[in-house]
């Protein structure tokens, strides 16, 4: 998984980059099919920092979250909370889709007899 961190209208310290990288590396624990994480930190407004995460997963799924806060670290934590919820919801949706009963089971049709060896 590739992690790209970029800053607009200024530069962020190496310690902040490492903090963001460590936090971003925890996302695959929630959903293992992630392929790339792009982080953009915008320092344009004086006193407000805008952080955006763009997370790409297999099969062209993209998850986007952004947050604005005075502190960069707080903004990163808030964005990651939003992404965690999106990833959990997506994972549940995929898993529930596979587990839904077939139309025959819902209608009350008897299950097909299984082949037995004699």
C-alpha positions in Angstrom: 0.0 0.0 0.0 1.4 3.4 -1.0 0.9 6.5 1.2 1.4 9.9 -0.4 1.5 13.0 1.8 1.5 16.5 0.3 1.1 20.0 1.7 -0.4 23.1 0.0 0.5 26.7 0.8 3.3 25.8 3.1 5.3 22.9 4.5 4.7 20.4 7.3 7.4 19.1 9.6 8.9 15.7 9.3 7.4 14.8 12.7 3.9 15.7 11.4 4.5 13.6 8.3 5.5 10.6 10.4 2.4 11.1 12.6 0.2 11.1 9.6 2.0 8.0 8.1 1.6 6.0 11.3 -2.1 6.8 11.6 -2.7 6.0 7.9 -1.0 2.6 8.2 -3.7 1.6 10.7 -6.5 1.8 8.0 -5.7 -1.6 6.3 -6.6 -3.3 9.6 -10.2 -2.3 9.0 -10.3 -3.1 5.3 -7.4 -5.1 3.8 -8.1 -4.3 0.2 -6.7 -0.7 0.2 -4.2 0.1 -2.5 -3.3 3.8 -1.9 -3.8 6.6 0.5 -3.3 10.2 -0.5 -3.2 12.9 2.2 -3.4 16.6 1.5 -2.7 19.2 4.2 -3.8 22.7 3.2 -2.2 25.5 5.3 -3.8 28.4 3.3 -6.0 29.9 6.0 -4.2 31.4 8.9 -5.2 29.5 12.1 -7.2 26.8 10.2 -5.7 23.7 8.7 -7.6 21.6 6.2 -6.8 17.9 5.9 -8.2 15.6 3.2 -7.7 11.8 2.9 -8.4 10.0 -0.4 -8.3 6.3 0.1 -8.4 3.9 -2.9 -9.3 0.3 -2.7 -9.6 -2.6 -5.1 -12.3 -2.6 -7.8 -12.2 1.2 -8.2 -13.7 2.1 -4.7 -12.7 5.5 -3.4 -13.3 6.9 0.1 -12.9 10.6 0.7 -13.0 12.5 4.0 -11.8 16.0 5.0 -11.8 18.1 8.1 -10.7 21.6 9.2 -9.2 22.4 12.5 -6.7 24.7 14.2 -4.4 21.7 15.0 -3.1 19.4 12.2 -3.0 16.4 14.5 -6.6 16.9 15.7 -7.8 17.3 12.1 -6.0 14.1 11.1 -7.7 12.2 14.0 -11.1 13.6 13.0 -10.6 12.6 9.3 -9.5 9.1 10.3 -12.6 8.7 12.4 -14.8 9.5 9.4 -12.8 7.1 7.2 -13.1 4.3 9.7 -16.8 4.7 9.6 -16.9 4.7 5.8 -14.6 1.6 5.6 -16.6 -0.3 8.2 -19.9 0.5 6.4 -18.5 -0.6 3.1 -17.1 -3.9 4.5 -20.4 -4.7 6.2 -22.2 -4.0 2.9 -19.9 -6.4 1.0 -20.2 -9.1 3.7 -24.0 -8.8 4.1 -24.4 -9.0 0.3 -22.9 -12.4 0.2 -24.9 -13.7 3.1 -28.4 -12.8 2.0 -30.6 -15.9 1.6 -31.5 -17.0 -1.9 -35.0 -16.2 -3.3 -36.0 -19.9 -2.8 -35.2 -19.9 0.9 -37.1 -16.7 1.4 -40.2 -18.1 -0.3 -40.2 -21.2 1.9 -39.3 -23.7 -0.8 -37.8 -26.9 0.5 -34.0 -27.1 0.1 -32.7 -29.1 -2.7 -31.8 -32.7 -1.8 -28.1 -33.3 -1.3 -26.4 -36.0 -3.3 -25.3 -38.8 -1.1 -22.8 -41.6 -1.8 -24.1 -45.1 -1.5 
